[in-house]
Structures are given as structure tokens and as C-alpha cells.
Amino acid sequence: MSKIHFFYQETKFKLNKKQKIQLQRWIIQIVQHFNFDLIELNYVFCSDGILSQYNIRYLQHNTLTDVITFDNSDYQRQIEGDILISIDRVRENAEKYGVSFDSELHRVMVHGLLHLLGFKDKTPEQKIIMRQQEDFCLLLWEQGKYT
């Protein structure tokens, strides 16, 4: 049974079986690269409305965002968490930044994962490191043979 699960709330977006397998392999490769153990990881693809509710309820932020990460691990170097992604934000940001939907989706997916791996993005220096790590992980995707 896979340790990586995909769920959907208030969105028509769905991954097909091949996409799920490819993404699972990529995510596992990233987790292993950073020498973490993958216990369980849930990706929840949802609407702006759903993500806003979580943002207000759990983080006390009343703003739109593309991703929220919840670290549920009790131990260091273990991945156990939930990553909620607004498909509405991904679509809008892909258009805004002139990239494909898939490219923006992958960036947001890995951004959430990087938070679980200990990377932060509050300071300008942290944001630079986070972007570098995102780019590294996206390069792994581009180079990967996930079929």
C-alpha cells in the first residue's frame, strides 16, 4: 500500500493512475535524497474556499494561498503530514507566471514537501534557499523516468 495518498475537495481536478504513480516515485526520490523516512503523506487538492477555511481556522491567516503544510510527525527525519493545495491558485499562478499548470502544480507540491523536510521561507535568505531546493526537485522531475 502506498504511503502517499491523493484526495480531492470541491475541485474537478483529478490525477489519473499514471500521474499518481509518477508523482509518488518522484516524491519518494526527494524524501530519500534528504535522508528522511516516509511514513505517510497526504496531498489534498481543493478549492480556494476550502484552503481559506483551513488557513483561517488553523493558521489565523485570512488570505488566499496556494499551499498549506501540516507536519504530523512526532519524530525528526520522518515525513508524516498533510499538504493542502488550492487548484484555483495553481491555475491562476501558472497563468500569472507564464508557466504550464503542471509545472506550477509540481512546484507547489514540492514546496509543501520541502516544509516537511525542514525548509522555511519566512526570511529573504530562507526564500532563496527554498527556491533553490524547489528548482533542484523540479530538475529531478524533468530528469526522472517515472513510468
Secondary structure, DSSP 8 states (H G I E B T S, - for coil): --SEEEEEES------HHHHHHHHHHHHHHHHHTT-EEEEEEEEEE-HHHHHHHHHHHH---S--SEEEEE--SSTTEEEEEEEEEHHHHHHHHHHHT--HHHHHHHHHHHHHHHHTT---SSHHHHHHHHHHHHHHHHHHHH----
